[in-house]
Amino acid sequence: MYIEYFLLVDRIVALSIEEGVVRCEATVPTESTIYQGHFPGFPVLPGVLLIEAMAQNAGWLILAMTRCERFPFLSIINEAKLRNFVRPGNVLLVESKLIHEGSGYIKTENRVLFENAVMCEATTTFRVLPFPSPVFQEKLIAHALKIGFPAEFAPHGR
């Protein structure tokens, strides 16, 4: 994870449009200025960043489903449950599963696991929109390919 840049997914480990599933790995950094206030003497990854990691993870599935032609805009977070502390150095598995698609929206169920224990979960809904900028689209695709996004889902099989 690169918390300061909000790049919270390190590597895509599995992605299947047919199954509507994506799994990514994210290693919580051992050092970050965030821990100075959250919490001194007991560093914990803020829950809002866990929710963002689930949203980013689901976003990779949506980008694959649209062949990177549409952008997933997080619009609703439902039933978020934070179940345990996530600590520096934890290697997380983030899973997202498609549960509904229609009318320009996609809904996913998401969870974050550490050593097979569910650390948090939420249902997220995304509005699927045109990319706000072709430069942003190109930069996002380039980053996607660096973290293991399957080239077959990128425009023109980049």
Backbone bond lengths (Angstrom), bond angles and torsions (degrees), N, CA, C in turn:
res aa  C-N    CA-C-N  psi(-1)  N-CA   C-N-CA  omega(-1)  CA-C   N-CA-C  phi
1 M - - - 1.449 - - 1.522 109.52 -
2 Y 1.289 114.75 143.98 1.449 121.61 170.79 1.518 106.26 -119.04
3 I 1.338 115.75 82.56 1.460 122.07 -172.42 1.523 111.72 -56.06
4 E 1.311 117.21 -45.46 1.453 120.26 -175.95 1.522 112.10 -61.18
5 Y 1.319 117.87 -22.23 1.460 122.63 179.57 1.525 112.26 -106.57
6 F 1.320 116.82 2.32 1.460 123.38 -178.43 1.526 111.85 57.11
7 L 1.322 117.56 33.94 1.463 122.80 170.66 1.524 105.17 -100.26
8 L 1.329 116.54 95.85 1.458 120.44 -167.33 1.521 113.76 -104.10
9 V 1.307 118.12 2.05 1.466 122.25 176.85 1.523 107.01 -116.67
10 D 1.335 116.16 124.11 1.464 120.19 -178.78 1.523 113.01 -86.92
11 R 1.343 115.51 -38.11 1.463 117.96 -172.14 1.527 109.62 -156.98
12 I 1.313 115.38 132.79 1.461 120.91 173.02 1.526 106.99 -82.73
13 V 1.330 117.22 122.43 1.465 120.38 -177.89 1.524 112.51 -103.46
14 A 1.334 118.24 -22.24 1.467 121.47 177.50 1.521 108.36 -158.69
15 L 1.328 115.57 138.30 1.457 120.48 177.39 1.522 107.85 -149.85
16 S 1.329 116.23 123.24 1.459 121.20 179.46 1.520 109.59 -136.13
17 I 1.320 115.90 114.94 1.463 120.09 175.69 1.521 109.53 -67.49
18 E 1.333 117.01 -39.23 1.460 121.21 -178.61 1.530 111.78 -59.92
19 E 1.325 116.42 -41.83 1.460 121.14 179.29 1.530 111.90 -88.33
20 G 1.325 117.08 -12.77 1.459 121.46 -178.24 1.510 112.63 64.80
21 V 1.340 116.10 43.30 1.465 121.39 -174.65 1.527 110.36 -135.26
22 V 1.339 114.70 142.57 1.459 121.16 170.09 1.519 108.08 -136.83
23 R 1.324 115.71 140.82 1.468 122.43 175.74 1.521 107.87 -129.38
24 C 1.317 114.30 132.12 1.457 120.16 179.92 1.518 110.00 -131.86
25 E 1.307 114.23 158.28 1.457 121.78 177.33 1.525 108.72 -109.13
26 A 1.320 115.35 143.41 1.457 121.43 177.80 1.527 108.48 -145.17
27 T 1.301 116.59 124.04 1.462 121.34 177.98 1.518 108.54 -100.61
28 V 1.313 115.90 121.59 1.463 121.10 -179.60 1.525 107.47 -70.38
29 P 1.331 117.69 126.98 1.464 119.23 -178.05 1.532 111.65 -64.00
30 T 1.320 114.85 146.68 1.461 119.47 179.55 1.526 111.44 -78.09
31 E 1.322 117.24 -24.11 1.464 121.82 179.49 1.522 109.31 -126.49
32 S 1.322 116.04 134.58 1.461 121.77 174.38 1.523 108.19 -165.62
33 T 1.321 115.84 145.51 1.463 119.73 176.98 1.530 110.88 -64.46
34 I 1.316 118.56 -21.77 1.466 121.88 178.70 1.529 110.70 -57.79
35 Y 1.335 116.72 -36.63 1.464 120.41 -176.62 1.530 113.14 -68.75
36 Q 1.327 117.14 -17.27 1.463 119.30 179.27 1.529 111.20 -61.76
37 G 1.315 116.03 -30.50 1.451 119.23 179.01 1.515 113.64 -113.22
38 H 1.327 116.67 -6.04 1.477 120.66 -173.65 1.524 110.42 -136.73
39 F 1.202 124.40 72.44 1.449 131.23 1.13 1.511 107.69 -129.63
40 P 1.330 119.22 142.60 1.466 121.15 -179.64 1.535 110.97 -57.07
41 G 1.325 115.71 124.54 1.458 120.81 -179.97 1.521 113.97 84.90
42 F 1.312 118.78 -11.92 1.469 123.12 178.15 1.530 107.85 -149.02
43 P 1.354 116.93 74.63 1.461 120.11 -175.11 1.529 112.24 -65.10
44 V 1.335 114.86 131.94 1.465 122.88 -178.33 1.524 108.31 -138.40
45 L 1.328 116.82 137.74 1.458 121.00 174.79 1.530 108.35 -70.15
46 P 1.331 118.73 126.50 1.464 120.26 -179.70 1.535 112.34 -60.12
47 G 1.315 115.29 141.57 1.458 121.26 -179.85 1.514 113.39 -57.75
48 V 1.323 116.78 -35.01 1.463 119.85 179.42 1.533 110.59 -61.45
49 L 1.325 117.61 -32.03 1.467 119.78 177.68 1.524 111.15 -74.51
50 L 1.318 117.35 -30.19 1.469 119.65 174.19 1.529 110.36 -66.62
51 I 1.316 116.51 -39.96 1.467 120.06 176.98 1.528 110.14 -65.19
52 E 1.322 116.57 -41.53 1.465 120.27 176.75 1.527 111.12 -62.92
53 A 1.337 118.00 -39.13 1.474 120.77 177.96 1.532 110.30 -62.13
54 M 1.342 116.96 -41.04 1.472 119.65 177.19 1.522 110.62 -64.28
55 A 1.334 117.30 -40.37 1.463 120.84 179.18 1.525 110.99 -65.52
56 Q 1.327 117.29 -42.91 1.466 119.67 178.15 1.516 110.91 -63.76
57 N 1.324 116.45 -40.45 1.455 120.67 178.94 1.530 110.19 -60.19
58 A 1.334 116.79 -49.99 1.465 120.83 178.66 1.526 110.32 -60.50
59 G 1.316 116.33 -34.74 1.465 120.47 178.58 1.511 113.18 -58.40
60 W 1.344 117.57 -35.78 1.471 119.66 178.34 1.529 110.66 -64.52
61 L 1.321 117.21 -38.15 1.464 120.16 176.65 1.526 110.26 -63.65
62 I 1.315 117.03 -45.14 1.464 120.89 -179.09 1.520 110.85 -65.24
63 L 1.314 117.33 -40.60 1.465 119.81 176.45 1.528 110.99 -60.95
64 A 1.325 117.14 -40.20 1.466 120.02 177.47 1.528 110.67 -64.63
65 M 1.339 115.95 -42.93 1.464 120.15 -178.83 1.530 111.80 -62.05
66 T 1.326 116.91 -31.83 1.474 121.33 -178.55 1.527 112.23 -99.58
67 R 1.328 116.82 7.31 1.472 121.83 -177.38 1.531 111.76 53.78
68 C 1.325 114.75 36.16 1.471 123.54 178.13 1.534 112.88 62.33
69 E 1.311 116.56 23.25 1.461 120.53 178.52 1.524 112.23 -95.06
70 R 1.331 118.00 -14.40 1.461 122.59 -179.45 1.526 108.11 -131.24
71 F 1.330 115.56 153.92 1.457 121.84 -175.77 1.526 110.92 -108.70
72 P 1.354 117.86 130.30 1.461 120.49 177.26 1.526 111.53 -82.71
73 F 1.323 116.04 114.34 1.466 122.31 179.78 1.521 107.96 -103.18
74 L 1.332 116.94 113.87 1.460 121.60 -179.02 1.520 109.38 -62.53
75 S 1.337 116.51 122.03 1.464 118.98 -176.82 1.530 113.63 -120.81
76 I 1.339 118.19 -27.28 1.466 120.33 -178.62 1.528 109.40 -142.48
77 I 1.331 115.58 137.13 1.463 122.49 171.80 1.525 105.59 -120.88
78 N 1.315 116.82 120.66 1.466 121.58 -179.94 1.519 110.51 -120.31
79 E 1.311 114.62 149.59 1.459 122.80 169.92 1.522 113.33 51.02
80 A 1.317 116.20 40.39 1.464 119.17 177.01 1.523 109.07 -70.43
81 K 1.313 115.24 131.18 1.463 121.20 178.84 1.528 108.36 -130.58
82 L 1.313 115.19 120.08 1.457 121.26 175.15 1.517 106.39 -98.00
83 R 1.331 117.46 118.21 1.460 121.21 -169.24 1.524 114.47 -104.24
84 N 1.340 116.72 -22.48 1.458 118.94 -177.26 1.518 109.45 -160.58
85 F 1.339 116.41 164.84 1.452 121.36 177.38 1.521 110.10 -71.72
86 V 1.331 116.04 137.89 1.461 122.04 171.09 1.520 105.89 -107.25
87 R 1.345 114.69 124.44 1.463 120.84 -170.93 1.521 111.35 -110.49
88 P 1.333 116.25 159.28 1.458 120.65 175.63 1.533 110.62 -53.87
89 G 1.323 115.25 137.56 1.460 121.72 179.68 1.516 114.49 90.12
90 N 1.332 118.62 -14.39 1.472 120.03 177.77 1.526 109.69 -62.16
91 V 1.329 115.93 135.77 1.463 121.57 173.52 1.520 106.43 -100.21
92 L 1.315 115.56 114.27 1.452 122.33 -173.14 1.520 112.00 -100.85
93 L 1.315 115.72 146.72 1.456 122.19 169.31 1.519 105.67 -109.34
94 V 1.313 116.42 122.89 1.459 121.97 -179.63 1.525 107.03 -109.09
95 E 1.331 116.71 125.45 1.460 121.99 -177.61 1.522 110.19 -121.28
96 S 1.322 115.96 138.81 1.461 121.54 175.74 1.521 108.59 -135.45
97 K 1.337 115.29 140.84 1.462 121.44 -179.66 1.526 109.22 -132.69
98 L 1.308 116.08 132.70 1.452 123.09 176.66 1.525 109.41 -65.73
99 I 1.352 116.36 130.37 1.467 118.44 175.38 1.530 112.09 -121.47
100 H 1.340 117.74 -16.56 1.458 119.52 177.10 1.519 110.07 -163.05
101 E 1.328 115.09 141.47 1.461 121.24 174.98 1.515 107.84 -139.47
102 G 1.324 116.80 129.94 1.452 119.99 176.65 1.507 113.10 167.46
103 S 1.317 116.06 152.20 1.472 123.80 176.92 1.522 112.95 56.25
104 G 1.332 116.93 33.31 1.458 120.47 178.49 1.513 115.01 81.20
105 Y 1.341 116.84 10.70 1.460 121.98 179.08 1.525 110.23 -124.88
106 I 1.320 115.44 150.21 1.458 121.87 174.29 1.522 107.63 -132.92
107 K 1.326 115.48 133.04 1.463 121.87 -179.34 1.524 108.54 -115.28
108 T 1.346 116.07 137.40 1.459 121.11 -179.24 1.526 111.03 -132.95
109 E 1.322 114.81 151.14 1.463 122.26 168.49 1.516 106.51 -100.01
110 N 1.331 116.33 137.70 1.457 120.68 -173.47 1.516 110.23 -137.47
111 R 1.329 114.41 152.41 1.464 118.95 172.81 1.519 109.45 -154.42
112 V 1.318 113.79 156.73 1.459 122.48 176.47 1.520 106.96 -118.59
113 L 1.345 115.53 129.18 1.459 120.72 -179.97 1.523 110.50 -119.05
114 F 1.315 114.85 146.00 1.461 122.14 170.74 1.518 106.47 -131.33
115 E 1.323 115.72 120.63 1.470 121.71 -177.44 1.532 110.85 49.09
116 N 1.323 115.85 48.15 1.474 125.71 177.35 1.523 114.62 67.84
117 A 1.315 118.99 4.65 1.468 122.18 176.75 1.532 108.54 -98.84
118 V 1.326 116.67 134.48 1.463 120.89 178.00 1.524 108.36 -73.20
119 M 1.320 115.43 121.23 1.465 121.56 -179.81 1.521 110.90 -93.43
120 C 1.337 116.08 -34.14 1.459 120.99 177.21 1.517 108.62 -163.79
121 E 1.329 114.53 164.33 1.459 120.44 178.96 1.517 108.71 -155.92
122 A 1.333 115.78 157.50 1.463 121.27 178.53 1.523 108.77 -166.09
123 T 1.306 114.63 158.03 1.453 121.54 170.15 1.524 106.13 -104.37
124 T 1.318 116.41 133.46 1.461 120.58 -178.69 1.522 109.71 -124.74
125 T 1.326 114.80 146.58 1.461 121.48 175.87 1.519 108.00 -123.56
126 F 1.313 114.68 135.30 1.463 122.14 -178.50 1.520 110.12 -120.66
127 R 1.315 116.10 139.85 1.452 121.92 166.97 1.518 104.58 -88.35
128 V 1.318 117.27 132.53 1.460 121.01 -178.89 1.526 107.70 -101.45
129 L 1.340 114.67 113.70 1.468 122.34 -170.24 1.527 111.39 -122.04
130 P 1.324 116.89 164.58 1.464 118.90 169.51 1.530 109.08 -63.11
131 F 1.312 117.11 151.20 1.461 120.15 175.73 1.523 109.31 -61.38
132 P 1.340 117.43 138.34 1.464 119.66 -178.91 1.526 113.57 -71.34
133 S 1.343 116.83 -16.41 1.465 120.70 -177.93 1.517 109.25 -159.69
134 P 1.341 118.18 136.95 1.468 119.79 176.37 1.532 112.54 -64.57
135 V 1.319 118.04 -31.13 1.472 121.03 177.93 1.526 109.23 -65.71
136 F 1.325 116.84 -45.55 1.464 121.11 177.43 1.533 110.23 -60.05
137 Q 1.307 117.43 -43.52 1.464 122.17 179.17 1.528 110.40 -58.84
138 E 1.314 117.60 -47.14 1.469 121.84 179.75 1.525 111.54 -62.76
139 K 1.335 116.89 -44.00 1.465 120.61 -179.70 1.525 111.12 -66.13
140 L 1.332 117.39 -38.78 1.456 120.75 178.44 1.526 111.05 -65.70
141 I 1.322 117.33 -42.04 1.468 120.95 178.57 1.529 110.13 -64.12
142 A 1.326 117.57 -42.34 1.469 120.82 178.48 1.527 110.50 -60.94
143 H 1.322 117.33 -43.44 1.470 120.14 177.63 1.522 110.26 -64.76
144 A 1.323 116.71 -42.90 1.468 121.30 -179.66 1.528 111.06 -55.35
145 L 1.309 116.46 -46.39 1.464 120.31 -178.59 1.530 111.55 -64.95
146 K 1.336 117.64 -31.60 1.466 121.42 178.33 1.527 112.28 -67.41
147 I 1.336 117.45 -29.26 1.467 119.77 -176.94 1.525 112.57 -100.86
148 G 1.323 117.23 12.39 1.451 119.64 173.54 1.520 116.16 100.57
149 F 1.326 118.13 12.63 1.458 120.86 175.48 1.524 107.88 -62.99
150 P 1.333 118.31 127.97 1.464 119.97 -177.69 1.529 112.33 -61.45
151 A 1.308 116.53 124.13 1.472 122.05 -178.02 1.518 112.14 -57.11
152 E 1.331 117.55 -28.03 1.465 119.75 -179.12 1.526 112.55 -63.91
153 F 1.341 117.66 -19.14 1.465 120.92 179.21 1.522 112.66 -96.11
154 A 1.325 116.66 -3.54 1.466 121.16 177.49 1.522 108.14 -87.64
155 P 1.342 117.63 152.96 1.462 119.38 177.45 1.524 111.08 -55.03
156 H 1.289 116.02 132.62 1.465 123.18 177.24 1.526 112.73 60.58
157 G 1.334 118.56 24.55 1.454 122.87 176.45 1.510 114.59 56.43
158 R 1.324 116.91 36.31 1.477 121.86 -176.37 1.475 109.81 -46.19
